[in-house]
Amino acid sequence: MEKTRAEALSEQIGRVRASDALGRSQGLTRLFEYLADPAQMAQTPREADVAQDVFGRALDLSGDASIRVYIHRLRRKLDAFYAADGAGESHRLIIPPGDYRLDVAPMSQAEAPRTPRARWLWPVLAAVLAMILANAGIWWAVARDAGPSHSLARLSHAPLWAGLGRDRPILVVVGDYYIFGDTGGGDEPQRMIRAFEINSPADLDAYLMDNPQFQGRYLDLDTYYTPVGATLALRHILPLVRQAAGRPDRISVITASHLSADMMKANDIVYVGYLSGLHLLQAPVFERSRFAVGATFDELVDRRSGQSYVSGAGAASGDRPNRDYGYAAAFSGPAGNRIVVVAGARDIGVVQMAEIVTDPVAAQRLMLSTKGQGEALYEVDGVGRTNVGAKAVAISP
């Protein structure tokens, strides 16, 4: 039986709601729900209505393109959905050109959905590709690593690693960072920005709500990056995790920005990355720690002594000598699961810490005094991005 337009429209709104098509952008979700409201679909909202009703602000008619940018982003998300998960649908949602409303069209009559390839996307892809190529050798080395060895078997029973993967799957969480685009006031992104206070599309939406002067200038590119040091550290960590898990299907790898509270309860966790990339793990780590984050994540302050440890690796350039700090911790999570953190302020810190926690002798010494529940801070010396040595600053419960 042929669906009526209203039935097809309602069905497709439900399909998109049930999917993850809109990502984690609260702004896009609010806009979609506003346009999907039957009260709004009975009329065609104006651009100023959308600005006021969805984003709670008056529209600056002198050149504010922020609402049109959000509509464009929503069209892109719908195109991506119907090019992938929704490809088998008989109808699809559309936003007619020049309108601020949702409509539905038969797939056979609608223009074939495609993932847009705007001109500005190529510089972004080139930058991301450069980061991938920089790490490709590391991933290849991990992938070709031979099966479990006797030394790995012994190491998996060291106090730091003991019990990992015994009762639960292991989730390897890699610290990552959200980056967004800056159009510079034009129509296309001119550069990518990493801001510590903006760690997700939802954070960007919230920032733009508080700073409407940047509406239309800052754009979600749905792009993240992982520091080189984290991928170098994974070369040491992953073979050990594979040994502890016993089977490949008991290991998953995700980025920290995608970690959820449910995942934290259902898995043993191994975090690898910068201290500033902990995201959801930050609170459980530092509420147990003797250290507190200082002015930035380049500084840790010992709560007991007041001593401050500041990494200089972020300011060093070229092949100059520099000093960083590596950090390791192991503790019980919210469901009695095991959480292991291997981190650093910068690249040489996390790489040095990965070498220490996977060295059979050093790993045994690391947690003997804390019985597998504790933390350690190491001072790491390096040249450029190469770690050359370390000494323990503190090992404590």
Secondary structure in CASP SS format (residue, H / E / C, confidence):
PFRMAT SS
TARGET T0000
AUTHOR 0000-0000-0000
METHOD secondary structure of the structure
MODEL  1
M C 1.00
E C 1.00
K C 1.00
T C 1.00
R H 1.00
A H 1.00
E H 1.00
A H 1.00
L H 1.00
S H 1.00
E H 1.00
Q H 1.00
I H 1.00
G H 1.00
R H 1.00
V H 1.00
R H 1.00
A H 1.00
S C 1.00
D C 1.00
A C 1.00
L C 1.00
G C 1.00
R C 1.00
S C 1.00
Q H 1.00
G H 1.00
L H 1.00
T H 1.00
R H 1.00
L H 1.00
F H 1.00
E H 1.00
Y H 1.00
L H 1.00
A H 1.00
D C 1.00
P H 1.00
A H 1.00
Q H 1.00
M H 1.00
A C 1.00
Q C 1.00
T C 1.00
P C 1.00
R C 1.00
E H 1.00
A H 1.00
D H 1.00
V H 1.00
A H 1.00
Q H 1.00
D H 1.00
V H 1.00
F H 1.00
G C 1.00
R C 1.00
A C 1.00
L C 1.00
D C 1.00
L C 1.00
S C 1.00
G C 1.00
D C 1.00
A C 1.00
S H 1.00
I H 1.00
R H 1.00
V H 1.00
Y H 1.00
I H 1.00
H H 1.00
R H 1.00
L H 1.00
R H 1.00
R H 1.00
K H 1.00
L H 1.00
D H 1.00
A H 1.00
F H 1.00
Y H 1.00
A H 1.00
A C 1.00
D C 1.00
G C 1.00
A C 1.00
G C 1.00
E C 1.00
S C 1.00
H E 1.00
R E 1.00
L E 1.00
I E 1.00
I C 1.00
P C 1.00
P C 1.00
G C 1.00
D C 1.00
Y C 1.00
R C 1.00
L C 1.00
D E 1.00
V E 1.00
A E 1.00
P E 1.00
M C 1.00
S C 1.00
Q C 1.00
A C 1.00
E C 1.00
A C 1.00
P C 1.00
R C 1.00
T C 1.00
P C 1.00
R C 1.00
A C 1.00
R C 1.00
W C 1.00
L H 1.00
W H 1.00
P H 1.00
V H 1.00
L H 1.00
A H 1.00
A H 1.00
V H 1.00
L H 1.00
A H 1.00
M H 1.00
I H 1.00
L H 1.00
A H 1.00
N H 1.00
A H 1.00
G H 1.00
I H 1.00
W H 1.00
W H 1.00
A H 1.00
V H 1.00
A H 1.00
R H 1.00
D C 1.00
A C 1.00
G C 1.00
P C 1.00
S C 1.00
H H 1.00
S H 1.00
L H 1.00
A H 1.00
R H 1.00
L H 1.00
S C 1.00
H C 1.00
A C 1.00
P C 1.00
L C 1.00
W C 1.00
A C 1.00
G C 1.00
L C 1.00
G C 1.00
R C 1.00
D C 1.00
R C 1.00
P C 1.00
I E 1.00
L E 1.00
V E 1.00
V E 1.00
V E 1.00
G C 1.00
D C 1.00
Y E 1.00
Y E 1.00
I E 1.00
F E 1.00
G E 1.00
D E 1.00
T C 1.00
G C 1.00
G C 1.00
G C 1.00
D C 1.00
E C 1.00
P C 1.00
Q C 1.00
R E 1.00
M E 1.00
I E 1.00
R C 1.00
A E 1.00
F C 1.00
E C 1.00
I E 1.00
N C 1.00
S C 1.00
P H 1.00
A H 1.00
D H 1.00
L H 1.00
D H 1.00
A H 1.00
Y H 1.00
L H 1.00
M H 1.00
D H 1.00
N C 1.00
P H 1.00
Q H 1.00
F H 1.00
Q C 1.00
G C 1.00
R C 1.00
Y E 1.00
L E 1.00
D E 1.00
L E 1.00
D E 1.00
T E 1.00
Y E 1.00
Y E 1.00
T C 1.00
P C 1.00
V H 1.00
G H 1.00
A H 1.00
T H 1.00
L H 1.00
A H 1.00
L H 1.00
R H 1.00
H H 1.00
I H 1.00
L H 1.00
P H 1.00
L H 1.00
V H 1.00
R H 1.00
Q H 1.00
A H 1.00
A H 1.00
G C 1.00
R C 1.00
P H 1.00
D H 1.00
R H 1.00
I E 1.00
S E 1.00
V E 1.00
I E 1.00
T E 1.00
A H 1.00
S H 1.00
H H 1.00
L C 1.00
S C 1.00
A H 1.00
D H 1.00
M H 1.00
M H 1.00
K H 1.00
A H 1.00
N C 1.00
D E 1.00
I E 1.00
V E 1.00
Y E 1.00
V E 1.00
G E 1.00
Y E 1.00
L H 1.00
S H 1.00
G H 1.00
L C 1.00
H H 1.00
L H 1.00
L H 1.00
Q H 1.00
A H 1.00
P H 1.00
V H 1.00
F H 1.00
E C 1.00
R C 1.00
S C 1.00
R C 1.00
F E 1.00
A E 1.00
V E 1.00
G C 1.00
A C 1.00
T C 1.00
F C 1.00
D C 1.00
E E 1.00
L E 1.00
V E 1.00
D E 1.00
R C 1.00
R C 1.00
S C 1.00
G C 1.00
Q C 1.00
S E 1.00
Y E 1.00
V E 1.00
S C 1.00
G C 1.00
A C 1.00
G C 1.00
A C 1.00
A C 1.00
S C 1.00
G C 1.00
D C 1.00
R C 1.00
P E 1.00
N E 1.00
R E 1.00
D E 1.00
Y E 1.00
G E 1.00
Y E 1.00
A E 1.00
A E 1.00
A E 1.00
F E 1.00
S E 1.00
G C 1.00
P C 1.00
A C 1.00
G C 1.00
N C 1.00
R E 1.00
I E 1.00
V E 1.00
V E 1.00
V E 1.00
A E 1.00
G E 1.00
A C 1.00
R C 1.00
D H 1.00
I H 1.00
G H 1.00
V H 1.00
V H 1.00
Q H 1.00
M H 1.00
A H 1.00
E H 1.00
I H 1.00
V H 1.00
T C 1.00
D C 1.00
P H 1.00
V H 1.00
A H 1.00
A H 1.00
Q H 1.00
R H 1.00
L H 1.00
M H 1.00
L H 1.00
S C 1.00
T C 1.00
K C 1.00
G C 1.00
Q C 1.00
G E 1.00
E E 1.00
A E 1.00
L E 1.00
Y E 1.00
E E 1.00
V E 1.00
D E 1.00
G E 1.00
V E 1.00
G C 1.00
R C 1.00
T E 1.00
N E 1.00
V E 1.00
G E 1.00
A E 1.00
K E 1.00
A E 1.00
V E 1.00
A E 1.00
I E 1.00
S E 1.00
P C 1.00
END
